[in-house]
Amino acid sequence: MSTLNPAQIEVAVGEYYQNTESLKSNPRKIVRVTTIHPDYQDKNKIHDIAVLKLHDNISWSSTAQPQ
């Protein structure tokens, strides 16, 4: 199984402009724990999903909301 180093992952929460690489509102969140699907296959990307637990809570706003 592949591993992800949480220290190397940041999550952009909210409205994000890729061309400027800046967030409109909420800052990036640091990942504390990653859990990769137990059947993930790097070769063909089967079960390409992971759960990320963030170090801090997300502050919901007009640009960052659960769906």
C-alpha positions, 0 to 999 in steps of 0.5 A, spaced: 500 500 500 502 507 498 503 512 503 502 519 504 506 523 508 501 528 512 506 533 513 507 534 505 500 535 504 496 542 505 488 543 503 485 549 500 479 550 503 474 555 500 474 559 493 481 558 490 484 561 484 489 557 480 492 562 476 494 566 482 495 561 487 491 565 492 485 563 496 480 568 497 478 567 504 480 561 508 487 559 509 490 552 507 489 547 512 495 542 514 493 535 514 494 531 521 493 524 518 491 520 512 488 514 511 488 511 504 483 506 501 486 499 503 485 496 496 488 502 493 493 500 487 498 505 485 499 502 478 492 503 475 489 508 480 484 503 482 480 505 489 484 512 488 481 515 495 483 517 501 481 520 508 484 526 510 484 529 517 486 536 518 490 539 524 485 545 525 477 545 524 475 549 518 471 555 519 465 555 514 464 562 510 460 564 504 466 561 500 467 555 504 461 550 505 459 543 506 455 540 500 
